[in-house]
Amino acid sequence: MNPTDQARKEARKKELKKNKKQRLLVRTAVLKNKDAGQIIQELDKLDEIEYNPMEAPSLAEKVLKDKRKKLKETLDRVMRLYVSLIFTFDWFNMARLASEYLAFIINIFSIAAKRRSNLLE
């Protein structure tokens, strides 16, 4: 291989490695600024829109699923970050909020399923 090409290839490898580290630092900084309580509140709002029996959802089902998936992934990343950085008190609070949210969702889903089955009968 041409020595000039070899030098460019090595410089490119170093640059990519440096950029990877920078991206990781930026992602970590963004996740540190996110609040798990706010993410759970946004999930609650989506649930109110989707499972409200009095009115039809204002957003399409696919949009709701995509938003919910994105928010859950963000919540998981925030929780993992807090575990890795050993913010134990904050992590326990976030874990409590997340478990309360999941219990709430299970309750709402069962109520919505019962109402739908009653409407079909």
N, C-alpha and C positions, 0 to 999 in steps of 0.2 A: 504494500500500500504506500502511496505517496506520503512522504513525511508531513507535508502541509495538511493533507486530508486527515492524517492520524492526529495531528495537533488539534485540528478543528473538532474531531470526534471526541477527544478527551475533554476539550473545553465545553463542548455541549453536554457531556455527561455531568461535569461539575455544576454547570448552570442548572440542569434539571434537578440535581440533588438539592441545590440551594433553594430552588423554587418550591420543591416539595416541602422542605422545612418551613418556609414562609407560609405556604398554604395551610399547613397544620397549625401554626401559631395563630393565623387569622381565624381559622375555624374554632379553635379553642377559645379565643377572645370573644367571638360572637356567641358561643354557647354559654360562656360565663355571664354574659349580659342578659340572657333569657331567663324568664321567671317561670318556674314550673306551675305555680298557682295561676298565672295568666293563661298558660297553655291549656290547663284544665278548664278554666272558665270559657275559653273559646270552644273547647270540645262540648261543654255543656250547652252553649248557644246552638251549636250544630245539632245536638240531640233534641233541643226544644223545637227546632225547625222541622226535623225529620219525624219525630214521634208525637207531635201535637195532634191529637185526634180531632180537634175542632176545625182545623184548616189544613188544606193541602200544603205540602212543602213548596216554598217559593223558589227553591233551587232544584235542578235535576238530580236524580238519584246518583248518577255517576259523579257529578260535581261534589256532592256531599261525601261520597265514599273517598274520593281523591283527597279532599280537604282533611277528612278524618285520618286517613292514612298518613298524610304528611305531618299532621300535628302529633300523632302517636309516635312517629319516627323521631321527631324533634324531641319529644318528651323522653323517649328512651335514651337518646344521645345525651341529653342534659343530665339524666339520672346516672348514666355511666360516667360522665365527666365528674360529677360530684363524688361518686364512689372512688374514682381513681385519684382525685385530689384530696380525699379524706375530709370532706366537709360533712362530718357525721351528723351533726345536729340538723343542718339544712337537709341532708339526705333523708333523715328519718321523717322530717316534716313533709317533704315531697312525697315520700313513699306512702305516708298516711293519706295525703290528699289524693294520690293516684288510686289507692285501694278504695277510698270512699267513692271516688268517681266510678270505678268499675262496679261496685255494688249498686250504685245509683243506676247505671246503664242496664245492668241485669234486671233490676226491678222495672224500669221503664219498658224494656224490651218485652218482658213477660206480660205487662199490662197491655201494651200495644197489640201483642199477638192475641190475647184474649178478646180484646175489642174487635179485632179484625175477624176472628172466628165467629163472634156473636153477630156481626154484620152479615156474614155469609150464610148464616143459618136461617 
